[in-house]
């Protein structure tokens, strides 16, 4: 099976779908890997490394001559128009929000697998790109906060006196939130965390953080996400957070509901009550943000508080983010094409669940 890796075209995207290490393993197991020249440069992977790994370097005009395109973001319109009907497309395709993009893939007759649609089951853990990239986001969020907050994270006892540690709050204890907690703790902060799912309390406390009980309890979906709260629960949660947030120097928010705008958890009034120099990092900025004053893609200051709405944090750590994502893609490829031979079993939960467009009767 021939797999092509194009250079990403989305603004600011620095990741690459397959890294040389993974390309080498796929080539050894029966896949033919083709990589567009320069595709890995922004992530720190040179063309020579791909050649040494057994991949063929090609120009952009030859990328479409393939049976499968592996990408990070949805392939651009020009590439889609060149692909032969029946070609597999693998990437973050945003099936719940980018209806026009998915429609374009369908109209072209492509068989598209969305990495964010991988079922959250034990067999599919190695393919779970949402989790791998959320790990990077949670880590980077705390580093961004540490860079902006005018305080030292750890407690220091010096000849000039004792420095109190930063007090950090992580809202949402999913993969990104747990990584944020762990990173803030390593830097020496006193960390608290809140999540509407009481089941995560033990995980939060195992990382050395305190679980903040706001009296709001929600349910969990089968995929492990928090279900959207009722309007009454949202109001209760917002009021409780508004009262507690001024106690913290750093707040990292990670609350998201797949396919829906991010819930607004931090009102502007709460931001105004925070100490000057405090920092909010809003990991939900791409879907509107958890903070009322967040501006997606921007870093703003409101009433002395810095609100970071930077999007696509994994791309800021493109080397390791690409490594993790590449392993996710490789696991999916080996599932769909054992030993390099495409075998689509539509009765299989992973194959059926991740597919967002397909041709009549199967793959071509």
N, C-alpha and C positions, 0 to 999 in steps of 0.2 A: 504494500500500500504506500503510495506516494503522499507525503505530507509537506505542505509548503508553509513557511513562516514569513509573513510580510513585515515590512517596516511599519510600525504604528503611525497613524496619521492624525489621531485625535490631539488637539492642542494640549501641550503639557504632559503627554503620556511618554514616559521614559522606559517603561518595562518592555520585555520581550516575552513571547509566548513559550519559547523553548530555549534553554541555555545549552552550551556545548556538552556539559556533563550528561544531561538528559538525552540530548540528540544522539550521543554515542551509544547509550544503552538501548535506545529505540532502534538504531541502525543495526545493533548486534542481535536484536530480536526479530528482524525481518522487515523493518520499515525503511523506506527510502526518504531521507530527509533533505529538503531543499530550503535554503535560507536566503532571503533577499539580502544583497550586499548592504552592510551598514545597519541591519535590523537590530543588532545587539549593542551597538556602540554606546548609546545613551545609558544603557544599564551596566556598562563596564565590560562587555564581552566583544572581543575583536573578531574580525572575519577569519583570521588565521586560526583561531581556536576552534571555530566551527569546522574548518577544513581538516584540522588534525583529528577532530571527533568523528570524521566520516560523513559530514554533511556536504552537499553540493551548494556552492554559492551561485546565485543566479541574479540577473537583472530584474527590475520590477515587471518588465514585459513578459517574463516567463513564470511569474508566480502563479498565474491562473492555470497553468498546465499541470494540473494536480487532481488527486482524488479527495483531498482534504486540506482545508485551510485552518491552521491553528493561530489564533490571534488573542490579544488581550481585550481590546474594544471591538465593537462590530466593524467588519471590513468596510472600507469606504465605497461609495456608489460606483466608482470606476472599476474597482476590482470585482464587485458583485456582478456588474454587467458583463464581465469577461468570463465568469465561471460557467462551466458546463452544468446544465441541469442534472441533479443527482449528486453533485459534489457535497461533501460534508463540510460544515462550518462549525468551528468550536471557539467559544469566547464568551465574554460577559456581554450578553445580547439584550439585557434589560427588557425581558418579555412582558413585564407588568406595567412598564411605563413608556417604552419606545415602540408603540404600536405601528408607526409608519415604517420603522426600520425592520421590524419582524415581517411586516407585509411585503416589503421589498424582497426579502429573502424567499418568502413563500411564492411570490409571483415569478421569481427566477427559477423556481423548482428545486431549490436547495434543501438539503437535509441538515437542519440547524440544531445544535446542542448548546444550551445555555448553561454556563458553569454555575450561575446562581440558582439554577433549578435542580441541581444534584440533590437527590433525596438525602435527608439527614438520617441515614441508617448506618449500622456498623460496617456493612460491606463497602460502603461508599466513603468512609472516612478519609482515605488517601486521595480522594478526588474533590474533597470539600474546599474549594477555592475561597468561598466566602470566609471560612474560618481562618485559612492561612493568611489572607490579606488583612483580616480584622486584627490578627495578632500584630502585624506590622503597624497598623493604624494606632492601636492602643499604646504601643511602645513609643511611637513618634509623637503622639499627642502630649505625653508627659515631658518629652524633651523640649517641645515647643513651649510648653508652660514654664519649664525651668529656665529657658533662655529669656523669657519675657518678664517673669516675676522678679521684683527687685529685692529678693530675699534668698538666703541660703536654704536649701532643702533640709539638710540634717541639723540636729542640735550640735552646737560646738561649744566646748568649754575652753576658753582661752584666758590668757593673762589679762585681757581687756574685759573679761566678763563672759557670761554665758549667752549664747545665741539660741533663741527658741526655734524649734523646727517649723517648717511650713505645715500648715493644716490643709489637707487636700480632700476633696469630695469627688467620688466617681459615681455618676448616675448611670445605672444600667450595668448589670454584672454578667453580660454575655462574654463572648470571646475577647472582644476589644476591651471591655471594661475590666475583666480579670487581668489582662496583660497590663493595662494602665495601673491597676492596683499594685501588681507585682513590681513594676518599674518605679513607681513613686516610693514604694517601701524600700527598694534597693538604694534609692537616692537619699533616704533618711527621713522622709515625710511621715507625719502622723496621718493615717488614711482612714476615711470612713467611706462607706458605699451604701447606695440605696437601690433597690430593685423591687418592682411590684410582685415578683415571684418569690415567695418565702422559701422555696426549695433551694435557692442559691445562697442562702445565709451561711451554710456550712462552708461552701467554697470561698466565700468572702473572708470568713474568719480564719480559714486555713492558710490564707496568704498574709495574715497578720493585721488585717483591717477590721474596723468595727462596723457592724451592720446597723444602718440607721433605720429605725422603725418609725415610719410616718403614719402608720395606721391605715395605709392603702394596700389592699391585697388584690392582685389580678390573677388571671389564669394563664396557662402556658399552652401554646399550640403543639401539635404533634411534632413539628420541626424544631421545637425548643425555643421558639420566639415568644415574647410576651404578647398576649392578645390586647387589642386596643381597648382602653378603659372607656367606661360610660362617661358622658359629660359631667355627671355628678362626681364620679371618682377623679376625673381630671381636675375639676375645680378644687376638690379636697387636697389632691396631691400638690397642686400649684400653690395653694395657700400654706401648706406645711413646709414646702421647700422655700417659699419666700421668707418664712420666719427663720429658717435654719441657715440658709446660704451665706448671710453676712458673717457667720462664724469662720468661714474658710477663706484661705488665701488663693487657692487654686481649685477650680471646678472643671472636671472633664465630663461631658455629656455624651452618651452613646445610644440613647433610646431611639429605636426605629421600629416601624411596622412595615413589613415588605409590601411594596406597591401602593403605599399610602404616604401622604405628607407626614413629616416628623411631628410628633406631639410637642406642643409648646409647654415647656416645664418651668422655664425661668422668665418671669415677666420683667419688664423694664424697671418696675419699682424695686425688685429684688437687686437688680444690677446697681441701681442708685444707692442702695443701702450698704453695698460692699465697701471694704476699705480701699482707699486709693492705692493703686499698684497691683490690685488683685487681677487674676487672669482667668478667663473662661475659654476652654478649647471645646468647640462644638463639632463633634464627629458626625453629627447628623446634618451638617450644613448642606450636603448635596441634595437632600430632600426637604430643604426649607429651614432646618435648624431647630434645636430644642430651646434656644434662647430667643426671646422676642426681638432683640436688637442685632442678632446675627445677620451678616451680609455674606451670602455664599460666595466663596472665592476671595474674600477680603479679610484684612485684619483692621479692626476699627477700635477706637477708644471712646467710651461713653462714661462720663462722670468719673474719670480717672481709672476706669476699669478697661483692660484690654480684652477684646472679644475676638478670638481667632476662628474664622470660618473657612480656613484653607481646605480645599477639597482634594480628593485623590491623594491622601497621605502616603499610601504604598508607593506611589511613583516617586516620592521624595527619597525613598530608600530602595531604589530600583534594583540594585544588585541582588540583595537577599529576597526582596519581594518577587523578583523574577525567578529565582531559584525555587522558591516554594510553589509559585504558580506553575512553573514548568513541570514539577513533579505531579501536581494535580492533573494537568493536561495529559501527561504521559500515562498516568493510571487510567484515565478515561479512554485514551486511545487503545491501550492494551485490553481494556474491557470490551470495546467495540470491535476490535480487530486482533484477536489472539494470534500471536506469531505473524502479525502483519497482514493477515487475511481478513477482510471485512466480513463480519457475521453479525447482522443486526437482529437481535431477538426481541421482538416487540412485546413479548410476554414478560420480559425481565423488568423489574421495578426501576432499576437505574436507567436503562436505555429508554424506557417509556417515559419516565419522569423528567429526564433532562431534555428530551426532544421537544422543540417548540414549533418546528415546521418539518414536514416530510412529504414526499411524493406519494401519489396513489399506489397503494400496494407495498410501500416500503421505501427503499433507498434508491431506486432507479431501475 
